[in-house]
Amino acid sequence: MTESEIILEKRPFIKKVTFDEPFKMECGKILPSATVAYETYGKLNDAGDNVIMVCHALTGDSHASGYSDIKYAGEIAPGWWEGAIGKGKAFDPEKYFILCSNVLGSCYGTTGPYSINPETGKRYKADFPQMTVRDMVNLHYKLIKHLGIKKIKAISGGSLGGMQALEWSLLYPEYVESIIPIATSARHSAWAIGLNEIQRKAIFEDPEWNGGYYEKQPNKGLETARMLGMVTYRTQESFEKKFGRNIRKKAIDNLVPFYEVESYLHYQGEKLVNRYDANVYVYISRACDLHDVSVGRGSVKDALGSIKAKTLCIGIDTDILYPPAEQREIAELIPGAQYKEIVSIHGHDAFLIEFGQMDKILKEFLASL
């Protein structure tokens, strides 16, 4: 059993639903069935419209918060957006029904490369069809229909989560009252694609990779990919403040120190390989690269200009992965959209850190709906 499977075993509050019917993907391939893992916080009202949908990023999952109104044995671990979800917070489960669904292609309960192919009885691995952000949204649409949701008050998420929010407003405008894309883009830039390709190359060059049909996880490659990714999520100033030139330990000859920043990056890489799958990393990073709201919709201006949902775009002033100019562009092209900016030394990861600023921005926007 992998760490991701152990995590699912330890979280009885994670729900799953399997749609035993063909699911056609944007690439033209068809999955014989598809399972979605999700969590909810709060209660759905009788009208089915007090819903806030939270969308996770690249290596995230459905566990966005440790909030629960049901008693479980043992303590519930905090979620990845704990600062935004909870009593008295912007996304308050005592007011809203909050839904976070694991994306198609993941290894945290939703169908993906690590899942068993029902037609072969073996894991899909590299035989899994390449999914897109639109595929993720289309599968989650099936979930909200299953749950009896009639209207989504707001859809929010950072990075890949923001891409999903944009696609929701374009694919299912009748369901979406508002969107809050954070630290994302309307189409993946050459810069972001290039960074993803370097990370994938690290995985591909691991001796264990075997074209994606590995028996043993290519841990070294995945660890290196994660280390590079972590650098792009922060900034020079953030690293200087946290680590500087502090030394973790010295070599015997004292000439080659092991710096604190090196230790941190190795730790982050090792932590990911213990809970994630290399194929999944490759597939989801490619889904990000394929993201482009203009495909089949004319230009980016045409696509964003057609969005009817009330929109709040949030940028981060130091984000080098999705610079604030990309969020400003989205806000300028969506009719009536607002733009707010988080000021932080932490770069892209600020949407997971700066909850004081986030809480104020989100509450003001939700109060206007």
C-alpha atoms as one frame of an Amber mdcrd trajectory, in Angstrom:
protein
   0.000   0.000   0.000   1.381   3.400  -0.986   1.433   6.464   1.227  -1.409
   8.038  -0.780  -3.498   4.889  -0.226  -2.636   4.941   3.483  -3.729   8.588
   3.633  -7.092   7.668   2.099  -7.486   4.778   4.570  -6.930   7.181   7.476
  -9.537   9.645   6.231 -12.987   8.070   6.611 -14.558  11.467   5.901 -13.350
  11.349   2.275 -16.259  10.316   0.090 -16.157   8.577  -3.273 -18.599   8.074
  -6.080 -18.059   5.929  -9.169 -19.865   6.698 -12.393 -20.245   3.342 -14.095
 -20.673   4.741 -17.556 -18.301   5.770 -20.341 -16.539   9.075 -19.763 -15.318
  10.685 -22.979 -12.196  12.806 -22.659 -11.123  15.802 -24.712  -8.423  13.726
 -26.453 -11.157  11.440 -27.807 -10.337   8.471 -25.570 -13.036   6.967 -23.363
 -12.718   5.744 -19.791 -15.097   2.816 -19.105 -15.909   4.364 -15.709 -14.603
   7.107 -13.453 -14.383   7.550  -9.688 -14.271  10.912  -7.914 -12.965  11.425
  -4.368 -14.264  14.483  -2.551 -14.877  16.132   0.799 -17.623  18.448   1.936
 -17.871  20.898   4.824 -21.210  22.223   6.037 -24.693  21.353   4.786 -26.367
  21.828   1.421 -29.491  23.980   1.763 -32.881  22.965   0.403 -32.432  25.156
  -2.670 -29.075  23.494  -3.416 -27.405  26.843  -4.023 -25.273  27.723  -0.969
 -22.265  26.037  -2.554 -18.644  27.098  -2.644 -16.394  24.892  -4.704 -12.705
  24.817  -3.827 -10.290  23.537  -6.491  -6.844  22.224  -5.579  -3.465  22.688
  -7.275  -0.924  20.290  -8.832  -0.094  17.928  -5.945  -3.126  18.748  -3.812
  -6.132  16.643  -2.938  -9.690  16.892  -1.665  -8.625  17.455   1.954  -8.849
  21.237   1.997  -9.833  21.571   5.658  -9.880  19.694   8.944 -13.311  21.144
   9.723 -15.991  18.596  10.525 -19.468  18.748  12.027 -19.369  14.967  12.468
 -17.425  13.185  15.203 -14.747  10.813  13.949 -12.404   8.598  15.910  -9.056
  10.331  16.117  -7.948  13.817  15.191  -8.556  15.238  11.728  -5.398  16.683
  10.191  -5.521  20.267   8.915  -6.201  20.677   5.209  -4.170  22.500   2.568
  -6.464  25.603   2.704  -7.135  25.541   6.426  -6.733  29.310   6.691  -9.627
  29.941   4.297 -12.136  27.284   5.398 -13.697  27.080   8.850 -15.995  28.769
  11.349 -15.696  32.541  11.050 -13.400  32.321   8.031 -14.175  33.448   4.487
 -15.483  30.036   3.471 -17.575  29.339   6.565 -19.148  25.832   6.676 -21.827
  27.155   9.024 -23.013  29.353   6.156 -21.922  27.536   2.986 -21.767  23.987
   1.679 -18.120  23.709   0.685 -17.013  21.060  -1.784 -13.461  20.089  -2.705
 -13.062  17.340  -5.293  -9.886  15.520  -6.233  -9.059  16.067  -9.928  -9.130
  13.508 -12.706  -5.629  12.044 -13.062  -4.725  12.240  -9.392  -3.610   9.474
  -7.020  -5.842  10.452  -4.104  -8.953   8.470  -4.925 -10.050   9.928  -8.269
  -9.376   7.898 -11.404  -5.898   8.424 -12.831  -2.718   6.670 -14.009  -2.327
   4.954 -10.617  -5.873   3.523 -10.736  -6.794   0.020 -11.781  -8.028  -0.187
 -15.357 -11.268  -2.228 -15.069 -10.693  -3.641 -18.544  -7.261  -5.139 -17.711
  -7.245  -5.494 -13.933  -3.884  -3.680 -13.854  -2.878  -0.094 -13.129  -3.226
   2.259 -16.090   0.274   3.725 -15.655   1.344   5.316 -18.970  -1.714   3.906
 -20.770  -3.959   6.459 -19.089  -5.296   8.986 -21.635  -3.907  12.506 -21.276
  -6.548  14.515 -19.466  -7.095  18.274 -19.615  -8.469  20.888 -17.232 -11.740
  20.665 -19.150 -11.860  16.914 -18.486 -11.385  17.617 -14.772 -14.281  20.072
 -14.790 -16.518  17.768 -16.837 -16.048  14.955 -14.339 -16.713  17.273 -11.399
 -19.866  18.448 -13.168 -21.128  14.873 -12.970 -20.390  15.000  -9.241 -22.373
  18.167  -8.556 -25.330  16.726 -10.470 -25.038  13.589  -8.349 -25.018  15.673
  -5.143 -28.128  17.625  -6.129 -26.337  20.966  -6.421 -28.397  23.483  -8.392
 -26.111  26.515  -8.327 -22.531  27.248  -7.253 -22.190  30.552  -5.443 -18.428
  30.727  -5.935 -15.641  28.586  -7.370 -12.142  29.368  -6.168  -8.641  27.964
  -6.300  -5.051  28.883  -6.908  -2.764  27.796  -9.743  -4.357  24.711 -11.370
  -7.352  25.440  -9.148  -7.759  28.837 -10.804  -7.637  27.222 -14.242 -10.540
  25.005 -13.213 -12.510  28.012 -11.975 -12.123  29.718 -15.360 -13.180  26.594
 -17.243 -16.224  26.134 -15.005 -17.475  29.603 -15.950 -17.070  28.785 -19.642
 -18.321  25.185 -19.717 -21.256  25.498 -17.306 -22.154  29.195 -17.022 -25.701
  28.401 -15.874 -24.328  26.798 -12.697 -21.744  29.381 -11.717 -22.628  32.640
  -9.969 -19.036  33.764  -9.386 -15.427  32.688  -9.744 -12.296  33.591  -7.795
  -9.229  32.498  -9.806  -6.010  33.038  -7.852  -2.377  33.089  -9.054  -3.216
  31.413 -12.369  -3.398  32.120 -16.095  -5.823  32.075 -19.000  -3.349  29.887
 -20.918  -0.094  28.386 -19.747   2.852  30.556 -20.703   6.028  29.396 -22.440
   7.819  30.144 -19.144   5.559  27.830 -17.127   5.639  25.115 -19.811   9.442
  25.261 -19.878   9.702  24.870 -16.108   7.331  21.895 -16.207   9.338  20.231
 -18.977  12.557  20.431 -16.949  10.760  18.746 -14.060   9.397  16.014 -16.311
  12.839  15.463 -17.827  14.229  14.795 -14.353  11.616  12.051 -13.959  12.191
  10.619 -17.453  15.945  10.326 -16.859  15.531   8.307 -13.688  16.692   4.722
 -14.450  13.476   3.368 -12.939  11.177   5.362 -15.263  10.820   2.711 -17.993
   8.571   4.852 -20.170   6.078   5.213 -17.347   5.669   1.448 -16.909   7.847
   1.300 -13.821   7.632  -1.398 -11.188   9.543   0.698  -8.691   8.738   4.408
  -8.412  11.410   6.657  -9.996  11.944   8.420  -6.676  15.160  10.219  -7.558
  13.641  11.870 -10.612  10.416  12.785  -8.845  12.357  14.189  -5.903  14.434
  16.414  -8.208  11.291  17.579 -10.025   9.713  18.579  -6.748  12.848  20.400
  -5.605  12.805  22.538  -8.751   9.089  23.132  -8.384   9.520  24.332  -4.805
  12.037  26.960  -5.949   9.530  28.356  -8.470   6.831  28.573  -5.795   8.869
  30.994  -3.662  11.214  33.968  -4.175  14.807  34.924  -3.541  13.735  37.206
  -0.694  11.678  34.437   0.909  14.619  32.014   0.791  17.060  34.607   2.076
  14.843  35.444   5.025  14.192  31.812   5.938  17.579  30.242   5.214  20.217
  32.820   4.315  23.548  31.013   4.201  22.833  29.012   7.320  24.629  25.686
   7.410  22.856  22.495   8.403  26.028  20.471   8.759  29.615  20.539   7.566
  31.555  17.936   5.660  34.590  16.381   7.339  36.957  18.734   5.576  34.650
  21.748   6.225  34.982  22.803   2.586  31.590  21.579   1.374  28.842  22.646
   3.783  25.283  21.359   3.559  23.176  24.505   3.647  19.772  24.833   5.306
  18.163  25.629   1.951  19.555  22.394   0.499  18.198  20.453   3.456  14.777
  22.055   2.992  14.613  21.198  -0.712  15.726  17.609  -0.146  13.106  17.252
   2.588  10.353  18.565   0.299  11.426  16.178  -2.458  11.532  13.182  -0.139
   8.188  14.079   1.386   6.484  14.165  -2.014   7.821  10.809  -3.240   6.363
   9.215  -0.110   2.851  10.376  -0.997   2.704  10.847  -4.752   3.082   9.024
  -8.044   5.527   9.996 -10.813   3.099   9.323 -13.666   0.523  11.509 -11.954
   3.070  14.345 -11.679   3.786  14.056 -15.406   0.119  13.883 -16.427  -1.125
  16.763 -14.284   1.787  19.026 -15.223   0.958  18.352 -18.886  -2.702  19.151
 -18.227  -1.543  22.535 -16.933   0.538  23.051 -20.078  -2.472  22.227 -22.259
  -4.604  24.793 -20.444  -5.781  27.507 -22.843  -9.270  28.981 -22.519  -9.193
  30.079 -26.174  -9.099  26.547 -27.654 -12.283  26.163 -29.686 -13.495  29.586
 -28.535 -11.668  32.016 -30.809  -9.129  34.188 -28.995  -8.385  34.544 -25.294
 -10.170  37.893 -25.495 -13.222  36.209 -27.032 -13.289  33.444 -24.427 -12.829
  35.625 -21.352 -15.130  38.263 -22.780 -17.956  35.726 -22.850 -17.802  34.970
 -19.111 -20.955  36.068 -17.330 -20.011  35.023 -13.786 -19.067  37.760 -11.358
 -15.291  37.539 -11.116 -12.590  38.383  -8.607  -9.031  37.787  -9.828  -6.330
  37.670  -7.180  -2.658  38.083  -8.061   0.491  37.935  -5.948   2.984  40.743
  -6.393   6.060  38.453  -6.199   4.740  35.421  -8.092   7.342  34.365 -10.680
   5.373  31.329 -11.881   2.131  33.159 -12.684   3.086  36.856 -12.570   0.359
  39.310 -11.488   0.208  40.667 -15.047  -1.556  37.432 -16.007  -4.231  37.972
 -13.359  -4.637  41.590 -14.418  -5.132  40.458 -18.005  -7.871  38.064 -16.943
  -9.600  40.800 -14.931  -9.349  43.266 -17.819 -10.885  40.853 -20.314 -13.754
  39.494 -18.177 -16.625  42.014 -18.165 -16.978  43.701 -14.769 -14.215  41.662
 -13.110 -12.355  42.926 -10.050  -8.615  42.605  -9.396  -6.975  42.400  -5.994
  -3.339  41.761  -5.180  -1.666  40.004  -2.267   1.568  41.623  -1.136   4.030
  39.002   0.072   7.660  37.927  -0.049   6.547  34.316  -0.512   5.798  34.302
  -4.244   3.323  31.840  -5.750   2.803  30.004  -2.459   1.413  33.161  -0.847
  -2.143  31.982  -1.564  -1.403  29.137   0.871   0.278  31.412   3.432  -1.129
  34.957   3.513  -4.519  34.127   4.990  -4.897  37.488   6.738  -4.959  39.272
   3.387  -6.897  36.467   1.699  -9.615  36.432   4.346 -10.318  40.159   3.972
 -10.366  40.038   0.164 -12.596  36.947   0.000 -15.060  38.151   2.639 -15.540
  41.508   0.900 -16.206  39.787  -2.420 -18.621  37.201  -1.015 -20.529  39.952
   0.797 -21.117  41.624  -2.573 -22.804  38.614  -4.155
